[in-house]
């Protein structure tokens, strides 16, 4: 079965951090504080929700039509994500 998710690669994109794949831990070895949100996590979530809710309001309610709305949730890789990716086919066909 062909998996379309693996059919293309994006050239020159942000690499995935592979350093974490070498470390294997039991869930019981990970401190509970890793799972609990920090104050910064709440702040980030609040900012993202402001963007999402304003998009929804502008789209669905006539009163908010035409209001300036942020269309992109800003994050660490926003400048890189704003550029269109060049996709390269990873498919290999044979003439059998």
C-alpha positions in Angstrom: 0.0 0.0 0.0 1.3 3.4 -0.9 1.5 5.9 1.9 1.0 9.3 0.4 2.4 11.0 3.5 5.8 9.6 2.6 5.5 10.3 -1.1 7.0 13.8 -0.9 9.8 15.6 1.0 10.0 19.3 1.5 13.4 20.7 0.4 15.2 23.1 2.7 12.8 22.9 5.6 13.3 23.0 9.4 14.9 19.7 10.5 13.4 17.6 13.2 15.4 17.2 16.4 16.7 13.6 16.2 18.6 13.9 19.5 15.5 12.8 21.5 15.0 9.6 19.6 18.1 8.0 21.2 16.8 8.4 24.7 14.3 5.8 25.9 12.6 6.0 29.3 9.8 4.4 31.2 6.9 6.8 31.8 7.5 6.3 35.6 11.0 7.7 35.1 9.8 11.0 33.8 9.1 13.6 36.5 5.5 14.8 36.8 6.5 18.4 36.4 7.2 17.6 32.7 3.5 16.9 32.1 2.1 19.9 34.1 1.7 23.2 32.2 3.8 26.1 33.3 2.8 29.8 33.5 4.5 30.3 30.1 2.4 27.4 28.7 -0.8 29.1 29.8 0.4 32.4 28.3 1.2 30.8 25.0 -2.1 28.9 24.9 -4.0 32.2 25.7 -2.3 34.0 22.8 -3.1 31.1 20.4 -6.7 31.0 21.5 -7.0 34.7 20.9 -5.9 34.2 17.3 -8.2 31.2 16.8 -11.3 32.8 18.4 -10.9 36.1 16.5 -10.7 34.1 13.2 -13.9 32.2 14.1 -15.8 35.4 15.1 -14.7 37.3 12.0 -15.7 34.3 9.7 -19.1 33.5 11.3 -20.5 36.7 12.7 -21.6 39.6 10.4 -20.7 42.2 13.1 -17.0 41.2 12.9 -16.7 40.9 9.0 -13.8 42.9 7.6 -12.1 43.4 10.9 -8.3 42.9 10.9 -7.6 39.4 12.0 -4.3 37.6 12.6 -4.4 34.6 10.3 -1.3 32.8 11.6 -0.5 31.6 15.1 3.0 32.9 15.7 5.6 30.5 16.9 9.4 29.9 16.9 9.5 28.9 13.2 6.9 31.4 11.8 9.3 33.0 9.3 10.4 29.6 8.0 6.8 28.4 7.9 5.6 31.4 6.0 7.7 30.4 2.9 6.2 28.0 0.5 7.9 24.6 0.5 9.4 23.1 -2.6 8.1 19.5 -2.7 10.3 16.8 -4.1 8.7 13.5 -5.2 10.1 10.5 -3.3 8.2 8.0 -5.5 10.1 5.4 -7.4 8.4 3.7 -10.3 9.6 0.7 -12.2 8.7 -0.4 -15.7 8.1 -4.1 -15.0 
